[in-house]
Amino acid sequence: MAGENDSVTPSNFIRDIILDDLRTNKYQGRVHTRFPPEPNGYLHIGHAKSININFGLAAEFGGKCNLRFDDTNPAKEETEYVDSIIEDVRWLGGDWEGRLFYASDYFQQLYEWAVQLIKSGDAYVCDLTAEQVRQQRGTLTEPGQESPYRNRSVEENLDLFERMKAGEFPDGSRTLRAKIDMSSPNLNMRDSVMYRILHAEHHRTGDKWCIYPMYDYTHGESDSIERITHSICTLEFEDHRPLYDWFVEKLGIYHPQQIEFDRLNLTYTLLSKRKLLQLVQDKHVTGWDDPRMPTISGLRRRGYTPEAIRAFCGRIGVSKTNGTTEFSLLEYFIRDDLNRRAPRVLAVLRPLRVVIDNYPEGQVEQMEAVNNPEDASAGSRTVPFSRVLYIEQEDFRENPPKQYFRLTPGREVRLRYGYLVTCTSVVKDEKGEPIEIHCTYDPATRGGNTPDGRKVKSTIHWVSAAHAVNAEVRLYDSLFNKENPGEVEEGQDFTANLNPASLEVLTNCKLEPSLASAVRGASYQFERMGYFCADKDSTPEKLIFNRTVTLRDTWAKIEKKAG
């Protein structure tokens, strides 16, 4: 990611803040950011925006960006999530240059600071249950009630906190709370919980601890330990900033600057880790990397490229107001990137057999085909042409509607890179459906040329039947059929908006022979059909391709009209 022009937008308010800090030498010329995910799920496209901002700004200003796991809740965190996040950040171009940290690295320091706050009278052990704490918290219009344990002596608090750490009390029986202001208009300042008792195995510290710091206590202190200059996070943390400030000021430690930006929201997409986990656990999808999922691993498996995702994130920019971005804009950047890099190939997804009656039996010609018209250096290849071919079922109509210019009885069409052919007859099955088309070809039109200047209105693609390789092709569509999947009727949950047609599996597809050696993850444009990539489970014995995106380009049309 370092040095790439698409890593950040040319100007945004975060960048302006950093520029001003550099002018005033606020941090002695330092720019140090961090990307701090919680390892309780896989990263999604919303995290890509944060990765792009944090690593991109650090790269632009010659600074540093840490990767840190805020791993404070062992009940929901797993090593699998840690490994997947590392892979995803690296794939997107994030380079933490060896600065990989964990909040659990700081558990001892956080504990010592908690003791310091107890000694200064700024924290106390509370015996209220979580439900009682919620009930006494108050509302936006009513102040909260002080805990009956709020005025315990420093000595009693120190003793109880040490015994909490020693494992003397059961889960949920006591917490350590900050003593702030139960009448504060900011609910986060109403004696926030700092520690809870949780006898659970931590993925890194094992059973060393049975008390764990809360995220709101840990986050700002971790930034302080790492001497982060610009702590960049999404807008939902804006109301938490006074609490973060309160902790570091009371402790008298280095104070990072928190800056909030709008989170990414996409139409037809849910970006809640809890709901994505539900989709996985309830088997609505095949896993976190299902190509219908908005996870980075799902998008990667579907064939999205890191370059396209970074360009998309740069385009949408950052602001101080949450909004929703059209999913078609993301698809536009995917198409734009793959159009430049993906080789073109011939593939027939729903095959219909074509016999060219006047083509010599046993003859095979090698037709020259362009690999990528957008990249002259990509060169060309040859594809075999023979008497029996496959074309798409939709490229033939016995009784065509108006404005249908593809193959019909008596009509001539161009075969891509091949010849001009004319349909002469149709063989049907017992249901009256076409199963074989008979044609004649004009030998003078090799390569699709017309020496006599006659014009045809359609060019269709094909694959030689004798040389085709078989493949399974998975056609993915939006996982949800509602623009805002979170909107549901009473008594329903978000799964009511799942799209039953989000996946169609075609098992009898015919591909040109060059695809027999397709590498997993490699992307191609199936001419006229869209962009596809070889699935991670694809093998030479069973080729599997995922549709990345169709060739339809709604956003480009919108932009053209706007321009």
C-alpha positions, 0 to 999 in steps of 0.5 A: 500500500505504501506509495500508492496513489489510490490509498487515500483521497487527494484531500479529506478532513483527517488529512487536513488535521495531520497536515496542520499537526505537521505544520505546528510540530504537534508530535515532533513531526511524527505520524503514527496510526494503527488498525485495531480490530477485535479478533471476534470475527472476520474482517469485512469491506467496512474494515477495508476502509479503515485499513485504507485510511490508517495505512494509507495516511501513514504511508503518505506522510512517511509515518508508521501504522501498527496492527493491534488486536484489541483482544479483551474478550476471550469468550468471543475471540479465537486464533482463527480470527487473528490469522484471518485478519493478518492475512486480510490486512496483508492482502489489502496492502497493509504493511505494519513492518513488524509492529504487530501488537495485542492489547493482551500484551498490556494486561499487566500495565492496565492492571497496574493503572487500574490500581493507580486509579483506585488509589487516587479515588477514581475507581471502585469495586461494585457488587451490582449485577450487569442488569442492575448497573443498566437499570441504574444508569439512567436515560438521556433525560434522567441522571443515573443512580450512584452505586451503593458501593461507590464510596467504599474505602480505597483499602477495601477497593484494593483488597477486593480488586486483588481478590478479583484478580486471584479468582475468589469470586464467580463470573459477573459478581463484581466489577471495577468501575470508574468513579466519574459522574452519574449525572453526566449527559454522556452515558459513557461517563456514568461510572463506566465498567473497567474490569469484569470477572470472566473465568475463560481461557484467553487465546494468548494468555491462557488462564493467567487472568480471570479479570479482563479489562473492558474495551473502553478502558483498554483502547485509549491506554493501548494507543497511549502505550504505542504512542499513537499520534492520530487514533482514527476510528468510526463515528460510533466512538465519538461519544466514547472519546470523553471517556478515553480522554478522562482515563489518560488524563487521570493517569497522567500518561501520553495522550493520543488524538482521536479522530472519528470518520463515517463508517462504510454502509453499502446497499444490499449488505449487512456489516454487523459481525454479529449478524455475519456470524449468525449467517455462518452458524445457521449455515445460510452461507458456507462459511466466512469466505462464502463469495456472497459474504462482504468479508474480505476473505469472501470478496477475495474468493469471489475474485475482487482485487485489492487494487479495486477495493483500495480505489473504491475506498479512495473514491468514497472518501471520509466525512463526519456524516454517516451515509450509504453507498450504492453497491454498484459503485463497488462493482464499477471499480471491480469491473474497471480493474479487471477490465485492464488485467483479466485475460479474455477467454471463451466459455459457454455456461448453458451449452447448446450443440451446434453442427456446421454441416459443410465444415470438413469432418475431422478438421481442426483450425487454430483461431487467433484470439486477443488476450486483452484488448485493453493491454497490447502486451498481453498478446494473443492465443489460439483456440481450436475451431471444429465442426461441432461447437457449443454456443449459449442457449440464449444465443438461439431463438427459433421464434425471436422477439423484436430486436433479437439479432442473434442466431435464428433460422435463416439468419447469419451471425458472426462466430467470435474469431471464427466464421459467419454461419447461418442456421439451417435447421433445428433438432428438438427434444420430446418437449419441443426444446432445441437440443441441436442447431445445424448451420452452414458456414462461409469459408471466405469469412475466417476470423469473422471477416466479410470480404464482400462487405456484407454486414451482420448484426450479432457476434456470439461466442462458442467453444469447440465441443471436441476440445472443451473442458468441463467446469462447474460455474457458480453464479453469485448475486446479492445475498439480500433482496432488500436495499436495507437488509436490516429493515424487517417486519415485526416478528422477523429478523434480518434473515427474512430478507435473504435472497433465495436466488443468491447462488445458482450452480451450473455443472455442465459448462464448457470452457476453452481448453486453455482454462484446464490449467487455471490457477486458483484465484486467477481472474478471467473475463468470460467473453460476453458473460462477465468476470470469473475467477477460479475457486480455491477448491478448483482442481484440474480434475474438477474446475470450479469458477465463481462469477465475480461480477457481470459485465453490466455497468450501472454506475458507469451509465450513471456517471456518464449521465451526470457528466 
